[in-house]
Amino acid sequence: MNEQRNHFQDQTLLNISWPLFIELSLHMGIGIIATLMLSHYSDDAAAGVGVANQLLTMFILVFNVTSVGAVILIGQKLGAGRIKEARRVARSAFGLNFWFGIFIGLIVFVFGENLLGFFDIHGKTQAYGLLFVKICGASLFLESLSLALSAVLRSHGYTKESMFVTVLMDMISIGGNILAITGIFGLPVTGVAGVSWAIVVARLFAVLALLHFVYRRLALKLTFKDTVRINKEDIRGLLEIGIPSAGENFSYQFSQLIITGFIATLGASSLAARVYVTNISMICYLFTLAIASGTQLLIARYIGAKQYDRALHRGVKTLKLAMAASFITSLAIALIGSPVIHVFTENPGILAVSLPILWAIVFTEPGRAMNIVLMSSLKSAGDVRFPVYIGIFSMWLIAVSLSYTFGIHFHLGLLGIWIAQGLDEWFRGVFATRRWLSKPWFKKELVRVSAEPNTL
């Protein structure tokens, strides 16, 4: 028991984060590759799928309610030596996401066209987006299960297994994209429909593979019984952490929907440019996401073990690394901007809009790094409400209102909108830093470690 507990408490950030970095690289890479391939198939298809994917991302946030809660709760219980309770939370997370997935999948499939109408897109762009929403929306049930299973593995430190599943998922998805768009081997070009079905197949594979790894690594067999016998205490704990966390993300995604509506009024070139530059900017915060996720796991364990100074220093070290990496990467991309954009499109209208945005990214990304690292660290420390309060205030008062002011009112277009979003990231990042340095865990501890840890 002690040996196992020490293993959970003493894993390093490097051991946890490098598989996460590869996994996130592949996960983002497949999105960039899909966008790139669709852009050569049709700019309308790339824009439509980009918008549709933004809609689906909002619903995936519902699944993250359970996943975020599971990572933090399981991590804290492992750090405190409560192994039995950690396994019980894993079963509860799986069961809860099972029902979330069915419910959300039905809503998106039935009301997809109405939901897509909020984006104010028309013609071929709207048709491509609707097709993607219908097919991929129906498979959100699989995405829900895979997020829960991946959270269970990661919280126990098994990040390599999740990485392996992502590698194979991407191979399936890329293979499907090639078959759908290129017409290789004389096959018909199915375009967006083929790309969508490739994602469905990849998601199905992911669920089966993750179930296998959960059983092999944790000796935890998840069955249908776990979907009907969910521990009430675990549900409360998962939702107390997950709902505020998802609330912050939901507010962000909804604000992005409104901003996308602003961009749509600027024309098709601006909308397509936004999709392309967003994919490029993902490269800038890839490293940040990886080490922030690893830091979140470690801090949850440190808090569970009441190693507060260790948690504080880990958060600060990760923050410095993330900000430096984001600045250097974004600056490098801005310096070679034209060739990067030309990879996606040769459309002169899109190129003219996109190139100035790459320099705005240099301003935005260090602020985003502060945000990502410290907001996730605060959640692990039990301070789950602060990110919601400051996030909602900043996203709407700064990001949305200034996007309209700069982009539409002062006619700065997409550049003005990107500057506004950069101000939002910096505002939230500065407040997150101040909050972290105030050591909020002394009054926000979620796990009360008993005098004698439970035994297996």
DRENBA-175407 format. One record per residue: y, z, x of N, C-alpha, C in turn; residue in one letter. Coordinates in steps of 0.2 Angstrom, whole numbers, padded with zeros to 4 digits, always signed. Layout:
residues N
YZXYZXYZXA
...
***
This chain:
residues 456
-0006+0000+0004+0000+0000+0000+0006+0000+0004M
+0007+0005+0009+0013+0005+0014+0013-0001+0018N
+0008-0004+0020+0008-0010+0024+0011-0016+0020E
+0009-0016+0013+0011-0022+0009+0019-0021+0008Q
+0021-0014+0006+0028-0013+0005+0032-0015+0011R
+0030-0013+0017+0034-0015+0023+0034-0022+0024N
+0029-0026+0022+0029-0033+0023+0035-0036+0018H
+0036-0033+0012+0041-0036+0008+0048-0034+0010F
+0048-0028+0013+0055-0025+0015+0057-0029+0022Q
+0052-0031+0026+0054-0033+0033+0054-0041+0034D
+0053-0045+0029+0054-0052+0029+0061-0054+0032Q
+0061-0058+0036+0068-0060+0038+0071-0066+0034T
+0078-0067+0035+0081-0072+0031+0078-0079+0033L
+0077-0080+0039+0075-0086+0042+0068-0088+0039L
+0063-0083+0038+0056-0084+0036+0057-0086+0028N
+0061-0083+0025+0062-0084+0018+0066-0091+0016I
+0071-0092+0020+0076-0097+0018+0074-0104+0021S
+0070-0105+0026+0069-0112+0029+0065-0116+0024W
+0060-0113+0020+0056-0117+0015+0061-0118+0009P
+0065-0114+0008+0070-0115+0002+0075-0121+0004L
+0077-0121+0010+0081-0126+0013+0078-0133+0012F
+0072-0133+0014+0068-0140+0013+0067-0141+0006I
+0065-0136+0002+0064-0138-0005+0070-0140-0008E
+0076-0137-0007+0082-0139-0010+0084-0146-0008L
+0083-0147-0001+0085-0154+0002+0081-0159-0002S
+0075-0158-0003+0071-0163-0007+0073-0163-0014L
+0074-0157-0017+0076-0157-0024+0083-0161-0025H
+0087-0160-0021+0094-0164-0021+0093-0171-0019M
+0089-0172-0014+0087-0178-0012+0085-0183-0017G
+0080-0180-0021+0077-0185-0026+0083-0187-0031I
+0088-0182-0033+0093-0184-0037+0098-0189-0034G
+0099-0188-0028+0103-0193-0024+0100-0200-0024I
+0093-0200-0023+0089-0206-0022+0089-0210-0029I
+0088-0206-0034+0088-0208-0041+0094-0211-0043A
+0100-0208-0041+0106-0211-0043+0108-0217-0039T
+0106-0217-0032+0106-0223-0028+0103-0229-0031L
+0096-0228-0033+0092-0233-0035+0095-0236-0042M
+0097-0231-0046+0100-0233-0053+0107-0237-0052L
+0110-0235-0047+0117-0238-0045+0116-0246-0044S
+0110-0247-0040+0109-0254-0039+0106-0258-0044H
+0103-0254-0049+0100-0257-0055+0106-0258-0060Y
+0111-0253-0061+0117-0254-0065+0121-0248-0064S
+0128-0249-0063+0132-0243-0063+0133-0240-0070D
+0132-0243-0075+0132-0240-0082+0126-0235-0082D
+0120-0238-0080+0114-0233-0080+0115-0227-0076A
+0118-0228-0070+0119-0222-0065+0124-0217-0069A
+0129-0220-0072+0134-0215-0075+0131-0212-0081A
+0127-0216-0085+0124-0213-0091+0119-0208-0090G
+0115-0209-0085+0110-0204-0083+0113-0198-0080V
+0119-0199-0076+0122-0193-0073+0125-0189-0078G
+0128-0192-0083+0131-0188-0089+0125-0184-0093V
+0120-0188-0094+0114-0185-0098+0111-0179-0094A
+0111-0180-0087+0108-0175-0083+0112-0168-0083N
+0119-0169-0084+0123-0164-0084+0122-0160-0091Q
+0121-0163-0096+0119-0160-0103+0113-0156-0102L
+0107-0159-0099+0101-0156-0099+0102-0150-0094L
+0106-0150-0089+0107-0144-0085+0109-0138-0089T
+0113-0139-0094+0116-0134-0097+0110-0130-0101M
+0105-0134-0103+0100-0131-0107+0095-0128-0102F
+0094-0130-0096+0090-0127-0091+0093-0120-0089I
+0099-0119-0090+0102-0113-0089+0099-0107-0093L
+0096-0109-0099+0093-0104-0103+0087-0102-0100V
+0083-0106-0097+0077-0104-0093+0079-0100-0087F
+0085-0101-0084+0087-0097-0079+0088-0090-0081N
+0089-0088-0087+0090-0081-0089+0084-0077-0087V
+0078-0080-0088+0072-0076-0086+0071-0077-0079T
+0072-0083-0076+0070-0084-0069+0075-0079-0064S
+0081-0079-0065+0086-0075-0061+0084-0068-0062V
+0083-0066-0068+0081-0059-0070+0074-0057-0066G
+0069-0062-0066+0063-0060-0063+0064-0060-0055A
+0068-0064-0052+0069-0063-0045+0071-0057-0043V
+0076-0054-0047+0080-0048-0045+0075-0042-0046I
+0073-0042-0053+0069-0036-0055+0062-0035-0050L
+0059-0041-0049+0053-0041-0045+0054-0039-0038I
+0060-0042-0035+0062-0040-0029+0064-0032-0028G
+0067-0030-0033+0069-0023-0032+0063-0018-0033Q
+0058-0020-0037+0052-0016-0038+0048-0016-0032K
+0047-0022-0029+0043-0023-0023+0047-0018-0017L
+0053-0019-0017+0057-0015-0012+0056-0007-0013G
+0055-0005-0019+0054+0002-0021+0047+0004-0021A
+0042-0001-0020+0035+0000-0019+0031+0000-0026G
+0035-0002-0031+0032-0002-0038+0028-0009-0039R
+0022-0010-0036+0019-0016-0036+0016-0018-0043I
+0013-0013-0046+0010-0014-0053+0016-0017-0058K
+0021-0013-0057+0027-0015-0062+0029-0022-0060E
+0030-0024-0054+0032-0031-0052+0027-0036-0055A
+0021-0035-0055+0016-0040-0057+0017-0040-0065R
+0018-0035-0068+0019-0035-0075+0025-0039-0077R
+0031-0038-0073+0037-0042-0074+0035-0049-0074V
+0031-0051-0069+0029-0058-0068+0026-0061-0074A
+0022-0057-0077+0018-0060-0083+0023-0060-0089R
+0028-0056-0089+0033-0056-0095+0038-0062-0094S
+0040-0063-0088+0044-0069-0086+0041-0075-0089A
+0034-0076-0087+0030-0082-0089+0030-0083-0096F
+0029-0077-0100+0028-0078-0107+0035-0079-0111G
+0040-0076-0108+0047-0077-0111+0049-0085-0110L
+0048-0087-0104+0050-0094-0103+0046-0099-0107N
+0040-0097-0109+0035-0102-0113+0039-0103-0119F
+0041-0098-0123+0044-0099-0129+0051-0102-0129W
+0055-0100-0123+0062-0103-0122+0061-0111-0122F
+0056-0113-0118+0055-0120-0117+0053-0124-0123G
+0049-0121-0127+0047-0124-0133+0053-0125-0138I
+0057-0120-0138+0063-0120-0143+0068-0125-0140F
+0070-0124-0134+0075-0129-0131+0073-0136-0131I
+0067-0137-0130+0064-0144-0130+0065-0147-0136G
+0064-0144-0142+0064-0146-0148+0071-0148-0150L
+0076-0143-0148+0083-0144-0150+0086-0150-0147I
+0084-0151-0140+0087-0157-0137+0084-0164-0139V
+0077-0164-0141+0074-0170-0143+0077-0172-0150F
+0078-0167-0155+0080-0169-0161+0088-0170-0162V
+0092-0166-0158+0099-0167-0158+0102-0170-0152F
+0098-0173-0148+0101-0176-0142+0107-0181-0143G
+0106-0185-0148+0112-0190-0149+0118-0187-0150E
+0118-0182-0155+0124-0178-0157+0127-0174-0151N
+0123-0171-0147+0125-0167-0141+0128-0172-0136L
+0125-0178-0135+0128-0183-0130+0135-0185-0132L
+0136-0185-0139+0142-0188-0142+0148-0184-0139G
+0147-0177-0137+0153-0173-0135+0156-0176-0128F
+0152-0181-0125+0155-0183-0118+0159-0189-0119F
+0160-0192-0125+0164-0198-0127+0163-0204-0122D
+0156-0205-0122+0154-0211-0118+0151-0216-0123I
+0152-0223-0122+0150-0228-0126+0146-0233-0123H
+0144-0238-0127+0141-0244-0125+0135-0243-0121G
+0134-0247-0116+0128-0246-0112+0127-0239-0109K
+0133-0236-0107+0132-0230-0103+0129-0225-0108T
+0131-0225-0114+0129-0220-0120+0121-0222-0121Q
+0120-0228-0121+0113-0230-0123+0108-0227-0117A
+0110-0229-0111+0106-0226-0106+0105-0219-0106Y
+0111-0215-0107+0111-0208-0107+0106-0205-0112G
+0107-0208-0118+0102-0206-0124+0095-0207-0122L
+0093-0212-0120+0086-0213-0118+0084-0208-0113L
+0088-0207-0108+0086-0201-0103+0085-0195-0106F
+0090-0193-0111+0090-0186-0114+0084-0186-0119V
+0082-0191-0122+0076-0191-0127+0070-0189-0123K
+0069-0193-0118+0062-0193-0114+0062-0186-0110I
+0067-0185-0106+0067-0179-0101+0068-0173-0105C
+0072-0173-0111+0073-0167-0115+0067-0164-0118G
+0062-0169-0120+0056-0167-0123+0051-0163-0118A
+0053-0164-0111+0048-0161-0106+0052-0155-0103S
+0057-0153-0106+0060-0147-0104+0056-0141-0104L
+0051-0141-0109+0046-0135-0109+0042-0135-0102F
+0041-0140-0099+0037-0140-0092+0042-0137-0087L
+0049-0139-0088+0054-0136-0083+0054-0129-0083E
+0054-0126-0090+0055-0119-0091+0049-0115-0088S
+0043-0118-0088+0037-0114-0085+0038-0115-0078L
+0039-0120-0075+0040-0121-0068+0045-0116-0065S
+0051-0116-0068+0056-0111-0065+0053-0104-0065L
+0050-0102-0070+0047-0095-0071+0042-0094-0065A
+0038-0099-0064+0032-0098-0059+0035-0098-0052L
+0040-0102-0051+0043-0103-0045+0047-0096-0043S
+0050-0093-0048+0053-0087-0047+0049-0081-0045A
+0043-0081-0048+0038-0076-0047+0035-0077-0039V
+0034-0083-0037+0032-0084-0030+0037-0082-0025L
+0043-0085-0027+0049-0083-0022+0050-0076-0021R
+0050-0072-0027+0052-0065-0027+0047-0061-0023S
+0040-0064-0022+0035-0061-0018+0036-0064-0010H
+0040-0068-0009+0041-0071-0002+0037-0077-0001G
+0034-0080-0006+0030-0086-0005+0034-0092-0006Y
+0039-0093-0002+0043-0099-0003+0040-0105+0000T
+0036-0105+0004+0032-0111+0007+0029-0115+0001K
+0025-0111-0003+0021-0114-0008+0026-0118-0013E
+0032-0115-0015+0036-0118-0019+0039-0124-0016S
+0040-0124-0010+0042-0130-0006+0037-0136-0006M
+0031-0134-0005+0025-0139-0005+0025-0142-0012F
+0026-0138-0017+0026-0142-0024+0031-0146-0025V
+0037-0145-0022+0043-0149-0023+0042-0155-0019T
+0039-0155-0013+0037-0161-0009+0033-0166-0013V
+0028-0163-0016+0023-0168-0020+0027-0170-0026L
+0031-0166-0029+0035-0168-0035+0039-0174-0034M
+0043-0173-0028+0047-0179-0026+0044-0185-0024D
+0038-0185-0021+0034-0191-0020+0032-0194-0027M
+0030-0190-0032+0028-0193-0038+0035-0196-0041I
+0040-0193-0041+0046-0195-0044+0049-0202-0041S
+0049-0202-0034+0051-0207-0030+0047-0213-0031I
+0040-0212-0031+0036-0218-0033+0037-0221-0040G
+0038-0216-0045+0039-0219-0051+0046-0222-0052G
+0051-0220-0048+0057-0224-0048+0057-0231-0045N
+0053-0231-0039+0052-0238-0036+0048-0243-0041I
+0043-0240-0044+0039-0244-0049+0044-0246-0055L
+0048-0242-0057+0052-0243-0063+0058-0248-0062A
+0061-0248-0056+0067-0251-0055+0066-0258-0051I
+0061-0258-0046+0061-0264-0041+0056-0269-0044T
+0052-0267-0049+0047-0272-0051+0042-0274-0046G
+0040-0270-0041+0035-0271-0036+0028-0272-0039I
+0025-0276-0035+0018-0278-0038+0018-0282-0044F
+0024-0285-0046+0024-0289-0052+0024-0285-0058G
+0025-0278-0058+0026-0274-0064+0033-0275-0067L
+0033-0274-0073+0039-0275-0077+0044-0270-0075P
+0051-0272-0075+0056-0267-0073+0058-0263-0079V
+0056-0257-0079+0057-0252-0085+0064-0248-0085T
+0067-0248-0079+0074-0245-0078+0074-0238-0080G
+0079-0236-0084+0080-0229-0085+0074-0225-0089V
+0070-0229-0093+0064-0227-0096+0059-0225-0091A
+0058-0229-0086+0053-0228-0081+0054-0222-0077G
+0061-0222-0075+0063-0216-0071+0062-0209-0075V
+0064-0209-0081+0063-0203-0085+0055-0201-0086S
+0051-0206-0087+0044-0204-0087+0041-0202-0081W
+0044-0204-0075+0042-0202-0069+0043-0194-0068A
+0049-0192-0070+0051-0185-0070+0047-0181-0074I
+0045-0184-0080+0040-0180-0085+0033-0179-0081V
+0031-0184-0078+0024-0183-0074+0025-0178-0068V
+0030-0179-0065+0032-0174-0059+0032-0167-0062A
+0035-0166-0067+0036-0159-0070+0029-0156-0072R
+0025-0160-0075+0018-0158-0077+0014-0156-0071L
+0015-0160-0066+0011-0158-0059+0013-0152-0057F
+0020-0151-0057+0023-0145-0054+0020-0138-0057A
+0020-0138-0064+0017-0133-0068+0010-0131-0066V
+0006-0136-0065-0001-0135-0064-0002-0133-0057L
+0002-0135-0052+0002-0133-0045+0004-0126-0044A
+0010-0124-0047+0012-0118-0047+0008-0112-0050L
+0004-0114-0055-0001-0109-0058-0006-0108-0053L
-0008-0113-0050-0013-0113-0045-0011-0108-0039H
-0005-0109-0037-0003-0105-0031-0002-0097-0033F
+0001-0096-0039+0002-0089-0042-0005-0086-0042V
-0010-0089-0044-0017-0086-0044-0020-0085-0037Y
-0019-0090-0033-0022-0090-0026-0018-0085-0022R
-0011-0084-0022-0008-0080-0018-0007-0073-0020R
-0006-0072-0027-0005-0066-0030-0011-0063-0034L
-0016-0067-0034-0022-0065-0038-0020-0063-0045A
-0015-0067-0048-0012-0066-0054-0014-0072-0059L
-0018-0071-0064-0020-0077-0068-0016-0076-0074K
-0012-0081-0075-0008-0081-0081-0011-0086-0087L
-0012-0083-0093-0015-0086-0098-0010-0086-0104T
-0013-0089-0110-0009-0089-0116-0008-0082-0119F
-0012-0077-0117-0011-0071-0119-0005-0068-0117K
-0003-0070-0111+0004-0067-0108+0010-0070-0112D
+0009-0075-0116+0014-0077-0120+0015-0074-0127T
+0010-0070-0129+0010-0066-0135+0011-0059-0134V
+0009-0056-0128+0009-0049-0127+0014-0048-0121R
+0021-0048-0123+0026-0047-0118+0029-0040-0118I
+0029-0037-0113+0031-0030-0112+0039-0030-0114N
+0040-0025-0119+0047-0025-0122+0052-0022-0117K
+0049-0018-0113+0054-0015-0107+0056-0020-0103E
+0051-0025-0101+0052-0030-0096+0057-0035-0099D
+0056-0037-0106+0061-0041-0109+0068-0039-0109I
+0069-0032-0110+0076-0029-0110+0078-0030-0103R
+0074-0028-0098+0077-0029-0091+0078-0036-0089G
+0074-0041-0091+0075-0047-0089+0082-0050-0092L
+0083-0048-0098+0089-0051-0102+0095-0047-0100L
+0095-0041-0098+0101-0037-0096+0103-0040-0089E
+0099-0043-0085+0101-0046-0079+0103-0054-0080I
+0098-0057-0084+0098-0064-0085+0103-0067-0089G
+0105-0063-0095+0110-0066-0099+0117-0066-0096I
+0119-0060-0093+0126-0061-0090+0126-0066-0084P
+0120-0067-0080+0120-0072-0075+0120-0079-0078S
+0116-0080-0083+0116-0086-0086+0123-0088-0090A
+0126-0082-0092+0133-0083-0095+0138-0086-0091G
+0138-0084-0084+0142-0087-0079+0141-0094-0078E
+0134-0096-0078+0132-0103-0076+0134-0107-0082N
+0133-0104-0088+0134-0108-0094+0141-0110-0095F
+0145-0105-0094+0153-0106-0094+0155-0111-0089S
+0152-0111-0083+0153-0116-0078+0151-0123-0081Y
+0145-0124-0083+0143-0130-0086+0147-0133-0092Q
+0148-0128-0096+0152-0130-0102+0159-0132-0100F
+0162-0129-0095+0169-0131-0093+0168-0138-0089S
+0163-0139-0086+0162-0146-0083+0161-0151-0088Q
+0158-0149-0094+0158-0154-0100+0165-0156-0102L
+0169-0151-0103+0176-0153-0105+0180-0157-0099I
+0179-0155-0093+0182-0159-0088+0179-0166-0087I
+0172-0167-0089+0170-0174-0089+0173-0178-0095T
+0175-0174-0100+0178-0178-0105+0185-0180-0103G
+0188-0176-0099+0195-0178-0096+0194-0185-0092F
+0188-0184-0088+0187-0190-0083+0185-0196-0087I
+0182-0195-0092+0180-0201-0096+0186-0205-0099A
+0192-0201-0100+0198-0205-0102+0201-0209-0097T
+0199-0207-0091+0202-0211-0085+0199-0218-0084L
+0193-0219-0087+0189-0225-0086+0183-0225-0083G
+0179-0230-0084+0172-0230-0081+0172-0229-0074A
+0176-0232-0070+0176-0231-0063+0177-0224-0061S
+0181-0220-0064+0182-0213-0062+0175-0209-0064S
+0172-0211-0070+0166-0208-0072+0161-0209-0067L
+0160-0215-0065+0155-0217-0060+0156-0214-0053A
+0162-0214-0051+0164-0211-0045+0163-0203-0045A
+0164-0200-0050+0162-0193-0051+0155-0192-0050R
+0151-0196-0053+0143-0195-0052+0142-0196-0045V
+0144-0201-0041+0142-0203-0034+0145-0197-0030Y
+0151-0195-0030+0154-0190-0026+0151-0183-0027V
+0149-0182-0033+0145-0175-0034+0139-0175-0031T
+0135-0181-0031+0129-0181-0027+0130-0180-0019N
+0135-0183-0017+0137-0183-0010+0139-0175-0008I
+0143-0172-0012+0145-0165-0011+0139-0160-0011S
+0134-0162-0014+0128-0158-0014+0126-0156-0007M
+0126-0161-0003+0124-0161+0004+0128-0155+0008I
+0135-0154+0006+0139-0149+0009+0137-0142+0007C
+0134-0141+0002+0132-0134+0000+0125-0133+0000Y
+0121-0138+0002+0114-0137+0003+0112-0131+0007L
+0114-0130+0013+0112-0125+0017+0115-0118+0014F
+0120-0118+0011+0123-0112+0007+0118-0110+0002T
+0116-0114-0002+0111-0113-0008+0105-0110-0005L
+0102-0112+0000+0096-0110+0003+0097-0103+0006A
+0102-0102+0010+0102-0095+0013+0105-0090+0008I
+0109-0092+0003+0111-0088-0003+0105-0085-0007A
+0100-0090-0008+0094-0088-0012+0090-0083-0008S
+0089-0085-0001+0085-0080+0003+0088-0073+0003G
+0095-0073+0004+0099-0067+0004+0098-0063-0002T
+0098-0067-0008+0097-0063-0014+0091-0060-0015Q
+0085-0063-0012+0079-0060-0012+0079-0053-0008L
+0082-0054-0002+0082-0048+0003+0086-0043+0000L
+0092-0044-0003+0096-0039-0005+0093-0035-0011I
+0090-0039-0015+0086-0035-0021+0081-0030-0018A
+0078-0032-0013+0073-0027-0010+0076-0021-0006R
+0082-0023-0003+0085-0018+0001+0088-0013-0004Y
+0091-0015-0010+0093-0011-0015+0088-0006-0018I
+0082-0010-0019+0076-0006-0022+0074+0000-0017G
+0075-0002-0011+0073+0003-0006+0079+0008-0004A
+0084+0007-0007+0090+0011-0006+0093+0010+0001K
+0092+0004+0004+0095+0003+0011+0101-0001+0010Q
+0106+0003+0008+0113+0000+0006+0117-0003+0011Y
+0117+0000+0017+0121-0003+0023+0118-0009+0025D
+0111-0010+0025+0107-0016+0027+0109-0021+0022R
+0110-0020+0016+0112-0025+0011+0119-0027+0012A
+0123-0023+0013+0130-0025+0014+0131-0029+0020L
+0128-0028+0026+0129-0032+0032+0125-0039+0031H
+0120-0039+0027+0116-0045+0026+0121-0050+0022R
+0124-0047+0017+0129-0052+0013+0134-0054+0017G
+0137-0050+0021+0143-0053+0025+0141-0058+0030V
+0135-0057+0034+0133-0062+0039+0131-0068+0035K
+0128-0068+0030+0127-0074+0026+0133-0078+0024T
+0138-0074+0022+0144-0077+0020+0147-0081+0026L
+0148-0078+0032+0151-0082+0037+0147-0088+0039K
+0140-0088+0039+0136-0094+0040+0138-0099+0035L
+0138-0097+0029+0138-0102+0024+0145-0106+0024A
+0150-0102+0025+0157-0105+0025+0158-0110+0031M
+0155-0108+0037+0156-0112+0043+0152-0118+0042A
+0146-0118+0039+0142-0124+0038+0145-0128+0033A
+0147-0126+0027+0150-0130+0022+0157-0134+0025S
+0161-0130+0029+0167-0134+0031+0165-0139+0036F
+0160-0138+0041+0158-0143+0046+0155-0149+0042I
+0151-0148+0038+0147-0153+0034+0152-0157+0030T
+0156-0154+0026+0161-0158+0022+0166-0162+0026S
+0168-0159+0032+0173-0163+0036+0169-0169+0039L
+0163-0168+0041+0160-0174+0044+0159-0179+0039A
+0157-0178+0033+0157-0183+0028+0163-0186+0026I
+0169-0182+0026+0175-0185+0025+0177-0190+0030A
+0176-0189+0037+0177-0193+0042+0174-0200+0042L
+0168-0200+0039+0164-0206+0039+0164-0208+0031I
+0169-0207+0028+0169-0208+0020+0167-0215+0018G
+0170-0220+0020+0169-0227+0018+0162-0229+0018S
+0158-0228+0024+0151-0230+0024+0147-0226+0019P
+0148-0220+0018+0145-0216+0013+0145-0218+0006V
+0151-0220+0004+0152-0222-0003+0149-0229-0004I
+0149-0233+0001+0147-0240+0001+0139-0240+0000H
+0136-0234+0002+0129-0234+0001+0127-0234-0007V
+0132-0231-0011+0131-0231-0018+0133-0237-0022F
+0139-0240-0020+0142-0245-0024+0146-0249-0019T
+0147-0256-0021+0152-0260-0018+0158-0262-0023E
+0158-0258-0029+0163-0259-0034+0170-0257-0031N
+0175-0261-0030+0181-0259-0027+0185-0254-0031P
+0184-0254-0038+0188-0249-0042+0185-0242-0041G
+0178-0242-0040+0175-0235-0039+0176-0233-0032I
+0176-0237-0027+0178-0236-0020+0185-0233-0019L
+0190-0236-0023+0197-0234-0022+0197-0227-0025A
+0194-0225-0030+0194-0218-0033+0191-0213-0029V
+0185-0215-0026+0180-0210-0023+0183-0208-0016S
+0186-0212-0012+0187-0211-0005+0192-0205-0004L
+0197-0204-0008+0202-0198-0007+0198-0192-0009P
+0193-0192-0013+0190-0186-0016+0186-0183-0010I
+0183-0187-0005+0180-0184+0000+0184-0179+0004L
+0190-0180+0005+0194-0176+0008+0196-0169+0004W
+0196-0170-0002+0197-0164-0007+0190-0160-0006A
+0185-0163-0005+0179-0159-0004+0179-0154+0002I
+0183-0156+0007+0184-0152+0013+0187-0145+0011V
+0192-0146+0006+0195-0140+0004+0191-0136-0001F
+0187-0139-0005+0183-0136-0010+0177-0132-0008T
+0173-0135-0003+0167-0132-0001+0167-0125+0002E
+0171-0123+0007+0171-0116+0009+0172-0111+0004P
+0176-0113-0001+0177-0108-0007+0171-0108-0011G
+0168-0113-0012+0161-0113-0016+0156-0109-0012R
+0156-0109-0005+0151-0105-0002+0152-0098-0003A
+0158-0096-0003+0160-0089-0004+0157-0087-0011M
+0158-0091-0016+0156-0090-0023+0149-0090-0023N
+0145-0094-0020+0138-0095-0021+0134-0089-0018I
+0136-0087-0012+0133-0082-0008+0134-0075-0011V
+0141-0073-0012+0142-0066-0014+0141-0065-0022L
+0142-0070-0026+0140-0069-0033+0133-0068-0034M
+0128-0071-0030+0121-0070-0031+0119-0064-0028S
+0123-0062-0023+0122-0055-0019+0124-0049-0024S
+0129-0050-0028+0131-0045-0032+0126-0044-0038L
+0123-0049-0040+0118-0049-0045+0112-0045-0043K
+0110-0046-0037+0104-0043-0034+0106-0035-0033S
+0112-0034-0032+0114-0027-0032+0115-0023-0038A
+0114-0027-0044+0114-0024-0051+0121-0025-0054G
+0126-0028-0050+0133-0029-0053+0133-0036-0056D
+0130-0037-0062+0128-0043-0065+0134-0045-0070V
+0138-0041-0072+0144-0042-0077+0150-0045-0073R
+0151-0043-0067+0157-0045-0064+0158-0052-0063F
+0152-0056-0061+0153-0063-0060+0154-0067-0066P
+0152-0064-0072+0154-0067-0079+0161-0066-0080V
+0164-0060-0080+0171-0059-0081+0175-0063-0077Y
+0175-0063-0071+0179-0067-0066+0178-0074-0067I
+0171-0076-0068+0170-0083-0069+0173-0086-0075G
+0172-0083-0080+0175-0086-0087+0182-0087-0086I
+0186-0081-0083+0193-0081-0083+0195-0087-0078F
+0192-0088-0073+0194-0093-0068+0192-0100-0070S
+0186-0101-0072+0184-0108-0074+0189-0111-0079M
+0191-0107-0084+0195-0110-0090+0202-0110-0088W
+0205-0104-0085+0212-0104-0084+0214-0108-0078L
+0209-0109-0073+0211-0113-0067+0208-0120-0068I
+0201-0120-0068+0198-0126-0067+0199-0131-0073A
+0198-0129-0079+0199-0133-0085+0207-0135-0086V
+0211-0130-0086+0218-0131-0088+0222-0135-0082S
+0220-0133-0076+0223-0137-0071+0220-0144-0070L
+0214-0145-0072+0211-0151-0071+0215-0156-0076S
+0217-0153-0082+0221-0158-0087+0228-0159-0084Y
+0231-0153-0081+0237-0153-0079+0238-0158-0073T
+0234-0157-0068+0235-0162-0062+0232-0169-0064F
+0226-0169-0067+0223-0176-0067+0226-0180-0073G
+0227-0177-0078+0230-0181-0084+0237-0181-0085I
+0240-0175-0085+0247-0174-0086+0251-0177-0080H
+0250-0175-0074+0253-0178-0068+0250-0184-0066F
+0245-0187-0069+0242-0194-0067+0239-0194-0060H
+0237-0188-0058+0233-0188-0051+0226-0191-0052L
+0224-0191-0058+0217-0194-0059+0212-0189-0056G
+0206-0192-0054+0200-0188-0052+0202-0184-0046L
+0207-0186-0042+0209-0182-0036+0212-0175-0038L
+0216-0176-0043+0219-0170-0046+0214-0165-0049G
+0209-0168-0052+0204-0164-0055+0200-0160-0050I
+0199-0164-0045+0195-0160-0039+0198-0155-0036W
+0205-0156-0035+0209-0150-0032+0209-0144-0037I
+0209-0145-0043+0209-0140-0048+0203-0136-0047A
+0197-0139-0047+0191-0136-0046+0190-0132-0039Q
+0193-0135-0034+0193-0132-0028+0197-0125-0028G
+0203-0125-0032+0207-0119-0033+0202-0114-0037L
+0199-0116-0042+0194-0111-0045+0189-0108-0041D
+0186-0112-0036+0181-0110-0032+0184-0104-0027E
+0189-0106-0024+0193-0101-0020+0195-0095-0023W
+0197-0095-0029+0199-0089-0033+0193-0085-0034F
+0188-0087-0037+0182-0083-0038+0179-0081-0032R
+0179-0085-0026+0176-0083-0020+0180-0077-0017G
+0186-0077-0017+0190-0071-0014+0189-0065-0018V
+0189-0065-0025+0187-0059-0029+0180-0057-0028F
+0175-0061-0027+0168-0059-0025+0168-0056-0019A
+0172-0058-0014+0172-0055-0007+0175-0048-0008T
+0180-0047-0011+0183-0040-0012+0178-0036-0016R
+0175-0038-0021+0170-0034-0025+0164-0032-0020R
+0162-0037-0016+0156-0035-0012+0158-0030-0007W
+0163-0030-0004+0165-0025+0001+0167-0018-0002L
+0168-0018-0008+0169-0012-0012+0162-0008-0013S
+0156-0011-0011+0150-0008-0012+0148-0006-0019K
+0148-0010-0024+0147-0009-0031+0140-0006-0033P
+0135-0006-0028+0128-0004-0030+0128+0003-0031W
+0132+0007-0029+0132+0015-0029+0132+0017-0037F
+0135+0012-0041+0136+0014-0048+0132+0009-0052K
+0129+0004-0049+0126-0002-0053+0119-0003-0051K
+0115+0002-0048+0108+0002-0046+0104+0001-0052E
+0100-0004-0052+0096-0006-0058+0089-0002-0058L
+0086-0001-0052+0080+0002-0051+0080+0009-0049V
+0078+0014-0053+0078+0021-0051+0071+0022-0047R
+0071+0023-0041+0065+0024-0037+0062+0031-0038V
+0056+0031-0041+0053+0037-0042+0051+0041-0035S
+0050+0047-0036+0049+0051-0029+0043+0049-0026A
+0038+0047-0030+0031+0044-0027+0030+0037-0030E
+0030+0032-0025+0029+0026-0028+0022+0025-0031P
+0022+0020-0036+0015+0019-0040+0010+0016-0035N
+0004+0017-0036-0001+0014-0032-0004+0008-0036T
-0008+0004-0032-0011-0002-0035-0017+0000-0040L
***
